[in-house]
Amino acid sequence: IEYIYSVYYNKVEYARFTSSLGKFVGFTQFGLKQADYWNSNPSQLALRSTEKERYCLHNIGIDYQAA
């Protein structure tokens, strides 16, 4: 299971957090700056890392039963 948090502006994805990397990755010039800022903040990384456990792992049983 992988948790992905994407950030868009004007239908263009400029940054993404993936739980497999455990950090933000930027795709545009602005996104690179934002990703560096977010990666330097340990509370932001901890928040996104716990989302996998809070949302994904909690709902995986429900999703498999529905399928």
Backbone as JSON, one array per atom type, in Angstrom:
{
  "sequence": "IEYIYSVYYNKVEYARFTSSLGKFVGFTQFGLKQADYWNSNPSQLALRSTEKERYCLHNIGIDYQAA",
  "N": [[0.85, -1.17, 0.0], [0.54, 2.19, -0.83], [0.69, 5.54, 0.1], [-0.25, 8.52, -1.4], [0.07, 11.95, -1.7], [-0.86, 14.57, -3.53], [-0.17, 17.82, -4.84], [-1.76, 20.38, -6.48], [-1.92, 23.09, -8.82], [-3.83, 25.08, -10.83], [-4.52, 22.9, -12.49], [-2.1, 21.58, -12.77], [0.23, 19.4, -11.53], [2.41, 20.12, -8.98], [3.87, 19.25, -6.8], [4.49, 16.34, -4.75], [3.84, 13.97, -2.18], [5.02, 10.83, -1.32], [4.51, 7.8, 0.32], [6.29, 5.73, 0.05], [8.77, 6.89, -0.51], [8.9, 8.68, 1.57], [9.08, 11.43, 1.64], [8.64, 14.75, 0.22], [8.41, 15.48, -3.27], [9.28, 17.65, -5.84], [7.95, 18.94, -8.94], [7.9, 21.14, -10.58], [9.5, 24.36, -10.92], [8.62, 26.01, -8.82], [7.46, 23.99, -7.29], [9.7, 22.47, -6.52], [10.94, 24.22, -4.71], [8.94, 24.39, -2.75], [8.8, 21.7, -1.96], [11.35, 21.34, -0.83], [11.09, 23.07, 1.35], [8.93, 21.86, 2.77], [10.08, 19.35, 3.29], [12.05, 20.06, 5.06], [10.72, 20.43, 7.37], [10.06, 18.65, 10.11], [7.62, 18.03, 11.37], [5.7, 18.23, 9.37], [6.45, 16.12, 7.67], [6.06, 13.98, 9.42], [3.32, 14.14, 9.83], [2.28, 13.52, 7.24], [3.35, 10.99, 6.93], [2.01, 9.48, 8.84], [-0.51, 9.43, 7.78], [-0.82, 7.28, 6.05], [-1.06, 5.09, 7.77], [-3.3, 5.93, 9.23], [-5.39, 6.34, 7.34], [-5.15, 4.61, 5.0], [-4.38, 1.95, 5.88], [-6.38, 1.5, 7.72], [-8.69, 1.35, 6.16], [-8.28, -0.72, 4.35], [-9.2, -3.35, 4.77], [-11.98, -3.03, 4.53], [-12.19, -2.2, 1.87], [-11.26, -4.48, 0.49], [-13.23, -6.36, 1.17], [-15.44, -5.24, -0.13], [-14.73, -5.51, -2.75]],
  "CA": [[0.0, 0.0, 0.0], [1.3, 3.44, -0.91], [-0.09, 6.77, 0.28], [0.23, 9.6, -2.26], [-0.57, 13.25, -1.5], [-0.44, 15.42, -4.63], [-0.56, 19.22, -4.73], [-2.0, 20.91, -7.82], [-2.34, 24.47, -9.04], [-4.24, 25.3, -12.23], [-4.52, 21.58, -13.12], [-0.74, 21.11, -12.94], [0.79, 18.87, -10.29], [3.73, 20.7, -8.77], [4.58, 18.55, -5.73], [3.84, 15.1, -4.33], [4.41, 13.17, -1.1], [4.74, 9.4, -1.44], [4.93, 7.11, 1.54], [7.42, 4.85, -0.24], [9.98, 7.71, -0.36], [8.85, 9.33, 2.87], [9.38, 12.84, 1.49], [8.01, 15.45, -0.89], [9.17, 15.62, -4.5], [8.75, 18.74, -6.65], [7.96, 18.71, -10.38], [8.12, 22.41, -11.25], [10.45, 25.19, -10.18], [7.96, 26.35, -7.56], [7.29, 22.74, -6.54], [10.98, 22.1, -5.92], [11.13, 25.07, -3.54], [7.98, 23.97, -1.73], [9.19, 20.38, -1.47], [12.48, 21.55, 0.08], [10.55, 23.67, 2.58], [8.16, 20.86, 3.5], [10.98, 18.3, 3.74], [12.85, 20.56, 6.18], [9.83, 20.53, 8.52], [9.79, 17.27, 10.56], [6.21, 17.81, 11.72], [4.98, 18.02, 8.11], [6.76, 14.76, 7.23], [5.41, 13.05, 10.35], [1.88, 14.2, 9.53], [2.0, 12.78, 6.01], [3.71, 9.58, 7.11], [0.98, 8.81, 9.63], [-1.74, 9.32, 7.0], [-0.91, 5.92, 5.51], [-1.6, 4.24, 8.83], [-4.62, 6.41, 9.64], [-6.41, 6.23, 6.3], [-5.01, 3.46, 4.11], [-4.41, 0.66, 6.58], [-7.67, 1.38, 8.38], [-9.75, 1.05, 5.18], [-7.93, -1.78, 3.41], [-10.11, -4.48, 4.98], [-13.29, -2.65, 4.0], [-12.1, -2.18, 0.42], [-11.15, -5.86, -0.01], [-14.53, -7.0, 1.31], [-16.34, -4.69, -1.13], [-14.33, -5.99, -4.07]],
  "C": [[0.9, 1.23, 0.0], [0.34, 4.62, -0.77], [0.56, 7.85, -0.57], [-0.61, 10.84, -1.99], [-0.02, 14.18, -2.57], [-0.98, 16.83, -4.43], [-0.62, 19.8, -6.14], [-2.28, 22.41, -7.75], [-2.63, 24.62, -10.53], [-4.09, 24.01, -13.05], [-3.13, 21.02, -13.4], [-0.21, 20.64, -11.58], [2.19, 19.44, -10.11], [4.51, 20.05, -7.64], [3.77, 17.32, -5.32], [4.6, 14.5, -3.14], [4.04, 11.73, -1.36], [5.28, 8.72, -0.2], [6.1, 6.16, 1.28], [8.75, 5.6, -0.14], [10.05, 8.36, 1.01], [9.22, 10.8, 2.81], [8.62, 13.41, 0.31], [8.97, 15.53, -2.06], [8.5, 16.71, -5.32], [8.89, 18.44, -8.13], [8.15, 19.98, -11.18], [9.12, 23.21, -10.43], [9.87, 25.59, -8.83], [7.8, 25.11, -6.68], [8.56, 22.27, -5.88], [11.26, 22.92, -4.66], [10.2, 24.66, -2.41], [8.36, 22.63, -1.13], [10.38, 20.5, -0.51], [12.0, 22.12, 1.41], [9.8, 22.63, 3.42], [9.05, 19.74, 4.04], [11.85, 18.76, 4.91], [12.03, 20.66, 7.46], [9.48, 19.11, 8.99], [8.33, 17.01, 10.91], [5.37, 17.58, 10.46], [5.22, 16.59, 7.58], [6.08, 13.72, 8.13], [3.91, 13.0, 10.1], [1.54, 13.36, 8.32], [2.33, 11.3, 6.15], [2.65, 8.82, 7.89], [-0.34, 8.67, 8.87], [-1.9, 7.93, 6.39], [-1.53, 4.98, 6.54], [-3.03, 4.63, 9.18], [-5.68, 6.12, 8.59], [-6.3, 4.92, 5.52], [-5.16, 2.13, 4.84], [-5.72, 0.43, 7.29], [-8.75, 0.89, 7.4], [-9.45, -0.13, 4.27], [-8.85, -3.0, 3.56], [-11.48, -4.23, 4.4], [-13.26, -2.71, 2.48], [-12.01, -3.6, -0.16], [-12.47, -6.61, 0.12], [-15.5, -6.53, 0.23], [-16.0, -5.21, -2.52], [-14.71, -7.43, -4.19]]
}
